[in-house]
Amino acid sequence: MDPVSRSASLISERKLTSLTTIVAQELERLIITGYLKPGDRVNELRLAEDLNVSRGIVREARRGLERAGLLTSIPNRGVFVKQVSKEEYIENSDVRAYITGFVCQRAAERGSNEQKLKLRKLVTDMEIAISEERAQDYYQMNLAFHEYILHVANHKRAADVYDDLVKDSHLVRKFTLKNQSAMTQSNDEHDKIVSAIEKGDAEAAYKAGFEHVKEGLVRWLSKESLEEDKEIK
Protein backbone atom coordinates (compact mmCIF):
# COMPACT_ATOMS: atom_id res chain seq x y z
CA MET A 1 0.00 0.00 0.00
CA ASP A 2 1.42 3.43 -0.96
CA PRO A 3 1.82 6.11 1.78
CA VAL A 4 -1.16 8.20 0.62
CA SER A 5 -3.50 5.20 0.52
CA ARG A 6 -2.23 4.09 3.92
CA SER A 7 -2.92 7.55 5.38
CA ALA A 8 -6.42 7.55 3.90
CA SER A 9 -7.02 4.10 5.38
CA LEU A 10 -5.85 5.22 8.83
CA ILE A 11 -8.05 8.33 8.71
CA SER A 12 -11.01 6.17 7.70
CA GLU A 13 -10.32 3.79 10.61
CA ARG A 14 -10.14 6.70 13.05
CA LYS A 15 -13.43 8.10 11.78
CA LEU A 16 -15.00 4.66 12.17
CA THR A 17 -13.61 4.28 15.68
CA SER A 18 -14.82 7.75 16.64
CA LEU A 19 -18.32 7.08 15.27
CA THR A 20 -18.46 3.72 17.03
CA THR A 21 -17.51 5.43 20.30
CA ILE A 22 -20.22 8.07 19.84
CA VAL A 23 -22.86 5.42 19.13
CA ALA A 24 -21.69 3.37 22.14
CA GLN A 25 -21.99 6.44 24.37
CA GLU A 26 -25.49 7.14 23.07
CA LEU A 27 -26.55 3.52 23.58
CA GLU A 28 -25.10 3.65 27.09
CA ARG A 29 -27.06 6.86 27.76
CA LEU A 30 -30.30 5.18 26.65
CA ILE A 31 -29.61 2.38 29.14
CA ILE A 32 -28.57 4.59 32.06
CA THR A 33 -31.50 6.99 31.66
CA GLY A 34 -33.89 4.04 31.66
CA TYR A 35 -35.11 4.43 28.08
CA LEU A 36 -33.78 0.91 27.57
CA LYS A 37 -34.57 -1.10 30.69
CA PRO A 38 -33.03 -4.34 32.04
CA GLY A 39 -34.38 -7.18 29.92
CA ASP A 40 -35.22 -4.97 26.91
CA ARG A 41 -34.13 -6.26 23.51
CA VAL A 42 -31.74 -4.02 21.57
CA ASN A 43 -33.08 -3.47 18.04
CA GLU A 44 -29.94 -2.85 15.95
CA LEU A 45 -31.84 -1.90 12.79
CA ARG A 46 -34.01 0.67 14.53
CA LEU A 47 -31.02 2.14 16.38
CA ALA A 48 -29.09 2.41 13.13
CA GLU A 49 -32.02 4.22 11.50
CA ASP A 50 -32.61 6.52 14.49
CA LEU A 51 -28.91 7.45 14.73
CA ASN A 52 -28.43 7.56 10.95
CA VAL A 53 -25.49 5.14 10.97
CA SER A 54 -24.86 1.68 9.52
CA ARG A 55 -25.84 -1.49 11.36
CA GLY A 56 -22.15 -2.40 11.37
CA ILE A 57 -21.39 0.66 13.53
CA VAL A 58 -24.22 -0.21 15.92
CA ARG A 59 -23.00 -3.81 16.07
CA GLU A 60 -19.45 -2.73 17.00
CA ALA A 61 -20.80 -0.33 19.64
CA ARG A 62 -23.02 -3.07 21.02
CA ARG A 63 -20.08 -5.48 21.30
CA GLY A 64 -18.20 -2.92 23.36
CA LEU A 65 -21.12 -2.62 25.78
CA GLU A 66 -21.33 -6.41 25.99
CA ARG A 67 -17.68 -6.48 27.07
CA ALA A 68 -18.46 -3.76 29.61
CA GLY A 69 -21.25 -5.85 31.10
CA LEU A 70 -24.20 -3.63 30.14
CA LEU A 71 -25.59 -5.92 27.44
CA THR A 72 -25.84 -9.68 27.05
CA SER A 73 -26.20 -11.75 23.88
CA ILE A 74 -28.53 -14.77 23.87
CA PRO A 75 -28.08 -17.17 20.91
CA ASN A 76 -31.06 -17.27 18.52
CA ARG A 77 -32.84 -14.58 20.53
CA GLY A 78 -30.81 -11.39 20.26
CA VAL A 79 -29.07 -8.82 22.43
CA PHE A 80 -30.65 -7.59 25.66
CA VAL A 81 -29.95 -5.07 28.40
CA LYS A 82 -28.43 -7.14 31.17
CA GLN A 83 -30.57 -8.09 34.15
CA VAL A 84 -29.06 -8.62 37.60
CA SER A 85 -31.22 -10.00 40.42
CA LYS A 86 -31.07 -8.63 43.94
CA GLU A 87 -29.57 -11.89 45.22
CA GLU A 88 -26.89 -11.89 42.49
CA TYR A 89 -25.87 -8.32 43.27
CA ILE A 90 -25.72 -8.94 47.02
CA GLU A 91 -23.45 -11.95 46.47
CA ASN A 92 -21.35 -9.97 44.00
CA SER A 93 -20.94 -7.17 46.55
CA ASP A 94 -20.00 -9.61 49.32
CA VAL A 95 -17.04 -10.93 47.34
CA ARG A 96 -16.12 -7.55 45.84
CA ALA A 97 -15.92 -6.05 49.34
CA TYR A 98 -13.23 -8.53 50.39
CA ILE A 99 -11.27 -8.08 47.15
CA THR A 100 -11.48 -4.28 47.41
CA GLY A 101 -10.35 -4.33 51.02
CA PHE A 102 -7.44 -6.61 50.13
CA VAL A 103 -6.15 -4.50 47.22
CA CYS A 104 -6.50 -1.29 49.25
CA GLN A 105 -4.45 -2.94 52.00
CA ARG A 106 -1.74 -3.89 49.48
CA ALA A 107 -1.78 -0.39 47.99
CA ALA A 108 -1.12 1.03 51.47
CA GLU A 109 1.78 -1.37 51.91
CA ARG A 110 3.30 -0.90 48.45
CA GLY A 111 2.21 2.49 47.08
CA SER A 112 4.88 4.99 46.06
CA ASN A 113 4.56 8.73 46.72
CA GLU A 114 3.86 9.29 43.03
CA GLN A 115 1.08 6.70 43.04
CA LYS A 116 -0.45 8.23 46.16
CA LEU A 117 -0.46 11.65 44.49
CA LYS A 118 -2.27 10.20 41.47
CA LEU A 119 -4.92 8.60 43.70
CA ARG A 120 -5.44 11.92 45.48
CA LYS A 121 -5.81 13.70 42.13
CA LEU A 122 -8.44 11.18 41.03
CA VAL A 123 -10.46 11.95 44.16
CA THR A 124 -10.14 15.69 43.48
CA ASP A 125 -11.21 15.22 39.85
CA MET A 126 -14.26 13.28 41.03
CA GLU A 127 -15.14 16.14 43.41
CA ILE A 128 -15.15 18.50 40.43
CA ALA A 129 -17.32 16.13 38.39
CA ILE A 130 -19.81 15.98 41.27
CA SER A 131 -19.94 19.78 41.60
CA GLU A 132 -20.60 20.06 37.86
CA GLU A 133 -23.21 17.26 37.97
CA ARG A 134 -21.35 15.14 35.42
CA ALA A 135 -22.61 11.74 36.53
CA GLN A 136 -21.32 9.79 33.53
CA ASP A 137 -17.85 11.32 33.90
CA TYR A 138 -17.91 10.57 37.61
CA TYR A 139 -18.68 6.92 36.96
CA GLN A 140 -15.79 6.60 34.50
CA MET A 141 -13.45 8.29 36.98
CA ASN A 142 -14.74 5.96 39.69
CA LEU A 143 -13.78 2.98 37.53
CA ALA A 144 -10.36 4.52 36.84
CA PHE A 145 -9.83 5.06 40.57
CA HIS A 146 -10.46 1.43 41.44
CA GLU A 147 -8.46 0.21 38.45
CA TYR A 148 -5.50 2.29 39.59
CA ILE A 149 -5.68 0.83 43.10
CA LEU A 150 -5.54 -2.60 41.47
CA HIS A 151 -2.47 -1.44 39.54
CA VAL A 152 -0.77 -0.23 42.72
CA ALA A 153 -1.68 -3.44 44.57
CA ASN A 154 -0.05 -5.48 41.77
CA HIS A 155 -1.89 -8.76 42.41
CA LYS A 156 -2.96 -10.42 39.14
CA ARG A 157 -5.35 -13.01 40.57
CA ALA A 158 -7.18 -10.39 42.65
CA ALA A 159 -7.38 -8.12 39.59
CA ASP A 160 -8.82 -10.93 37.43
CA VAL A 161 -11.49 -11.79 40.01
CA TYR A 162 -12.32 -8.11 40.53
CA ASP A 163 -12.69 -7.48 36.78
CA ASP A 164 -15.17 -10.36 36.46
CA LEU A 165 -17.20 -9.03 39.39
CA VAL A 166 -17.23 -5.50 37.97
CA LYS A 167 -18.51 -6.68 34.58
CA ASP A 168 -21.43 -8.36 36.33
CA SER A 169 -22.28 -5.27 38.39
CA HIS A 170 -21.78 -2.32 36.00
CA LEU A 171 -25.43 -1.65 35.27
CA VAL A 172 -26.52 -1.71 38.92
CA ARG A 173 -23.64 0.51 40.03
CA LYS A 174 -24.29 3.02 37.25
CA PHE A 175 -27.92 3.39 38.34
CA THR A 176 -26.82 3.83 41.96
CA LEU A 177 -24.34 6.61 41.11
CA LYS A 178 -26.70 8.83 39.12
CA ASN A 179 -27.55 11.45 41.76
CA GLN A 180 -25.33 13.99 43.50
CA SER A 181 -25.95 12.69 47.01
CA ALA A 182 -24.85 9.15 46.12
CA MET A 183 -21.79 10.43 44.25
CA THR A 184 -20.81 12.63 47.21
CA GLN A 185 -21.12 9.74 49.68
CA SER A 186 -19.15 7.49 47.34
CA ASN A 187 -16.33 9.99 46.94
CA ASP A 188 -16.17 10.66 50.70
CA GLU A 189 -15.46 6.94 51.00
CA HIS A 190 -12.79 7.24 48.29
CA ASP A 191 -11.20 9.99 50.36
CA LYS A 192 -11.02 7.67 53.39
CA ILE A 193 -9.37 4.97 51.28
CA VAL A 194 -6.75 7.36 49.91
CA SER A 195 -6.07 8.89 53.33
CA ALA A 196 -5.30 5.43 54.71
CA ILE A 197 -3.10 4.58 51.72
CA GLU A 198 -1.25 7.90 52.05
CA LYS A 199 -0.47 7.08 55.69
CA GLY A 200 0.59 3.54 54.82
CA ASP A 201 -2.05 2.26 57.25
CA ALA A 202 -2.83 -1.17 55.76
CA GLU A 203 -5.48 -2.06 58.34
CA ALA A 204 -7.39 1.20 57.88
CA ALA A 205 -7.10 0.89 54.09
CA TYR A 206 -8.60 -2.61 54.17
CA LYS A 207 -11.46 -1.41 56.38
CA ALA A 208 -12.14 1.65 54.19
CA GLY A 209 -12.14 -0.42 50.99
CA PHE A 210 -14.37 -3.13 52.45
CA GLU A 211 -16.87 -0.62 53.87
CA HIS A 212 -16.94 1.36 50.62
CA VAL A 213 -18.41 -1.61 48.74
CA LYS A 214 -20.80 -2.45 51.58
CA GLU A 215 -22.04 1.15 51.73
CA GLY A 216 -22.60 1.07 47.97
CA LEU A 217 -24.75 -2.01 48.48
CA VAL A 218 -26.75 -0.21 51.19
CA ARG A 219 -27.34 2.72 48.83
CA TRP A 220 -28.59 0.38 46.12
CA LEU A 221 -30.86 -1.58 48.47
CA SER A 222 -32.35 1.70 49.73
CA LYS A 223 -33.01 2.79 46.15
CA GLU A 224 -34.56 -0.60 45.33
CA SER A 225 -36.81 -0.35 48.38
CA LEU A 226 -38.04 3.09 47.29
CA GLU A 227 -38.75 1.81 43.77
CA GLU A 228 -40.72 -1.14 45.16
CA ASP A 229 -42.76 1.21 47.38
CA LYS A 230 -43.61 3.34 44.33
CA GLU A 231 -44.80 0.27 42.42
CA ILE A 232 -47.04 -0.80 45.33
CA LYS A 233 -48.58 2.67 45.56
Secondary structure, DSSP 4 states (H G I P E B T S, - for coil): --HHHHHHHHHHHHHHHHHHHHHHHHHHHHHHTTSS-TT-B--HHHHHHHHTS-HHHHHHHHHHHHHTTSEEEETTTEEEE----HHHHHHHHHHHHHHHHHHHHHHHHH--HHHHHHHHHHHHHHHHHHHTT-HHHHHHHHHHHHHHHHHHHT-HHHHHHHHHHHHHHHHHHHHHTSSHHHHHHHHHHHHHHHHHHHHT-HHHHHHHHHHHHHHHHHHHHHHHHHHHHHHH-
